[in-house]
Amino acid sequence: MDTLHLSYNAAQLSGSFGEAYHRALKEMLAQNVDKLLLDLKRNAPPTDEADALLQPLTTILPSHLQRPLYIAAVVSEGQYQYQVGNSIASASLPPSQVEFNYFTSRRDATQWLSEN
């Protein structure tokens, strides 16, 4: 199955990322692609971006998907530690048919996607 790849290199997630992310999620549905690699590894301080990544999953994707979707987000080590440490407190959770994982290595993210 094909994998859609979205790379974003700005210091922080902005409106342009949101538009591109929304478009990528819609394109996944339209093109029948079930895997997305988000490359967000950049030199930026850790911030609370979980809602920017997880909230669109509940607003854009239908509540009942015909197949599971897999999304791998590649982030810096600091961002990874921040996101994983704060994910329990996040109000946004991905829908049950969406597997969403954070990685610090593009190779590990790609391997995880290929195994699903």
Secondary structure, DSSP 4 states (H G I P E B T S, - for coil): --EEEEE--SSS--HHHHHHHHHHHHHHHHHT--EEEEE---S------HHHHHHHHHHHS-SS-SS-EEEEEE--HHHHHHHHHHGGG-S----TTEEEEEES-HHHHHHHHHH-
